[in-house]
């Protein structure tokens, strides 16, 4: 029995279930209460769980994450919403110097089971600071785990798994996919679902491997469908977890297909693709028929909305990279 | 002594402060501040003597730590010299159920919590990063990033309210320590906003020791720090930070307000850092000797000793006994610090994540193999 719902609604259901299942779970952020969040991800939660469980906070991101640290020390499981990707930086100090380091500092005696939800990525025609992909900063930081969902079914289970985890987790939500629908089994037990930090083969293939995550999984799948018409059978891996990355799934695929192309919206230099390319080169060297290629945002600040379609990797840019890989 | 106004003694800064024991060792029975709150203490002789014991002990342990650093046994030490009264008074004001969030200088507060004084030495010796359980000791980990802990304290205090643990004499309260420099941090100001908005059961205890490393108070503020509280909607009180009685009385009152559900208070403990910022600092580059001398006359220990002597509460035999006990404790501490083993290098991979990470496990394995490759060799 499954429901066909949007990714945003799936997150809402997942948050609701976590609030129901554990009295220590609290949702906190700007406008998450009465308004239900600017993307309505927390819609209706304050009405049903009260102002102490779903907290409209002052407008201060360091405060949101910093007080979540204190709540977590006391035994709560805070789920923080950062309203937009580009607004996480006032909280960066708390995330990197405190959230990430508390377990290490205390030799595991203090755990911070905090989830920091961040809608990220472009494609919605927004103004500055509303379309960024800052996942590399957090994936670079030891002590944080970083995940991102690409579809409604994963959104529903992954948010619950993240909240149930004792690790601090930065949870990136592909905001331009909030309105895309998919089948979700709302009765599924998240504990028995696909493991949170495991990558999934979103489309099996034999000729090349597209490695994507978050909003780019849909783009990669569309590219693979188009390539199939040209007789190329592409495999698509949805990483899901960006820290740690499930390299086992990546290596197994690349060793079979001999070609790897990493796709992400974030700027290319020192992005996730750089690390993946280095690792694949090291571990799959004798299997590769071509260098690992990357299709990413350019090394510029996220551009004005009227040109963002040219900035964002799309089906054609992915297929162009596939052509280059085969032409090597 | 007669009841005083908030401005007491020739040594008070403009605007006054709460002082219950003058630098000369005279007791002020009580002080009533402008908001009508009256502060006083009602200690037995043994309690006065206990405070003296605490002050001497934490100073002696601090001196031992500094010596250990100078001898190369600690990488760094942040001395509390001069701030003993602020720390012991506020620390003793805490009830067992209260939670403290220190900076990296609150060794005196740590001592008053009944914690083994060796606990932070792993951090300063460089064998760990702290490594204690905040909840077990009701004393959070030392926080080195300036002001970050004030938000943690605020969140914890919000949790106290959410757990329904305020509203009576058995309620819980939280104290956040920070310095004058920290008051410029945005996060500290955010913690004031949040505490006010959520009526959190918290006391902000600012030890204004006049310097943020080299920068004097004037580089942090245009108005006295305690007056900032008004803008955030809760009381601010300045105390003579070198007076252990004022520190105790005002902190106890503020904590009890908090535990009753009456919200936050800012306490500015007006004191002086007699030593360097840390063992790596050279204060002669930025402050003059005469200033340090003038603060010596306000020493927190000598004023209590003068009081105890004048009141015939204690005699030289008692003072000698306290010194001897503190010395014994310090020498024991020294021995135990010297005996602290270096951690096995491979343990640097431990506790990064509560649930671990396969990627990190692989790095740990590679590191262990690399280390093992040297076994039996000269290197």
Boltz contact constraints between the chains, C-beta under 6 A:
constraints:
  - contact:
      token1: [A, 52]
      token2: [B, 162]
      max_distance: 6.0
  - contact:
      token1: [A, 58]
      token2: [B, 193]
      max_distance: 6.0
  - contact:
      token1: [A, 58]
      token2: [B, 194]
      max_distance: 6.0
  - contact:
      token1: [A, 58]
      token2: [B, 197]
      max_distance: 6.0
  - contact:
      token1: [A, 60]
      token2: [B, 190]
      max_distance: 6.0
  - contact:
      token1: [A, 62]
      token2: [B, 187]
      max_distance: 6.0
  - contact:
      token1: [A, 62]
      token2: [B, 190]
      max_distance: 6.0
  - contact:
      token1: [A, 63]
      token2: [B, 190]
      max_distance: 6.0
  - contact:
      token1: [A, 63]
      token2: [B, 194]
      max_distance: 6.0
  - contact:
      token1: [A, 66]
      token2: [B, 151]
      max_distance: 6.0
  - contact:
      token1: [A, 67]
      token2: [B, 151]
      max_distance: 6.0
  - contact:
      token1: [A, 67]
      token2: [B, 154]
      max_distance: 6.0
  - contact:
      token1: [A, 67]
      token2: [B, 155]
      max_distance: 6.0
  - contact:
      token1: [A, 67]
      token2: [B, 194]
      max_distance: 6.0
  - contact:
      token1: [A, 69]
      token2: [B, 152]
      max_distance: 6.0
  - contact:
      token1: [A, 69]
      token2: [B, 155]
      max_distance: 6.0
  - contact:
      token1: [A, 70]
      token2: [B, 152]
      max_distance: 6.0
  - contact:
      token1: [A, 70]
      token2: [B, 155]
      max_distance: 6.0
  - contact:
      token1: [A, 70]
      token2: [B, 156]
      max_distance: 6.0
  - contact:
      token1: [A, 71]
      token2: [B, 155]
      max_distance: 6.0
  - contact:
      token1: [A, 71]
      token2: [B, 159]
      max_distance: 6.0
  - contact:
      token1: [A, 73]
      token2: [B, 134]
      max_distance: 6.0
  - contact:
      token1: [A, 73]
      token2: [B, 156]
      max_distance: 6.0
  - contact:
      token1: [A, 74]
      token2: [B, 156]
      max_distance: 6.0
  - contact:
      token1: [A, 74]
      token2: [B, 159]
      max_distance: 6.0
  - contact:
      token1: [A, 76]
      token2: [B, 159]
      max_distance: 6.0
  - contact:
      token1: [A, 97]
      token2: [B, 145]
      max_distance: 6.0
  - contact:
      token1: [A, 98]
      token2: [B, 148]
      max_distance: 6.0
  - contact:
      token1: [A, 103]
      token2: [B, 351]
      max_distance: 6.0
  - contact:
      token1: [A, 103]
      token2: [B, 354]
      max_distance: 6.0
  - contact:
      token1: [A, 104]
      token2: [B, 351]
      max_distance: 6.0
  - contact:
      token1: [A, 104]
      token2: [B, 352]
      max_distance: 6.0
  - contact:
      token1: [A, 105]
      token2: [B, 129]
      max_distance: 6.0
  - contact:
      token1: [A, 105]
      token2: [B, 130]
      max_distance: 6.0
  - contact:
      token1: [A, 105]
      token2: [B, 141]
      max_distance: 6.0
  - contact:
      token1: [A, 106]
      token2: [B, 141]
      max_distance: 6.0
  - contact:
      token1: [A, 107]
      token2: [B, 131]
      max_distance: 6.0
  - contact:
      token1: [A, 107]
      token2: [B, 351]
      max_distance: 6.0
  - contact:
      token1: [A, 108]
      token2: [B, 351]
      max_distance: 6.0
  - contact:
      token1: [A, 109]
      token2: [B, 133]
      max_distance: 6.0
  - contact:
      token1: [A, 110]
      token2: [B, 134]
      max_distance: 6.0
  - contact:
      token1: [A, 111]
      token2: [B, 354]
      max_distance: 6.0
  - contact:
      token1: [A, 142]
      token2: [B, 352]
      max_distance: 6.0
  - contact:
      token1: [A, 143]
      token2: [B, 352]
      max_distance: 6.0
  - contact:
      token1: [A, 166]
      token2: [B, 354]
      max_distance: 6.0
  - contact:
      token1: [A, 166]
      token2: [B, 355]
      max_distance: 6.0
  - contact:
      token1: [A, 167]
      token2: [B, 353]
      max_distance: 6.0
  - contact:
      token1: [A, 167]
      token2: [B, 354]
      max_distance: 6.0
  - contact:
      token1: [A, 167]
      token2: [B, 355]
      max_distance: 6.0
  - contact:
      token1: [A, 244]
      token2: [B, 357]
      max_distance: 6.0
  - contact:
      token1: [A, 244]
      token2: [B, 359]
      max_distance: 6.0
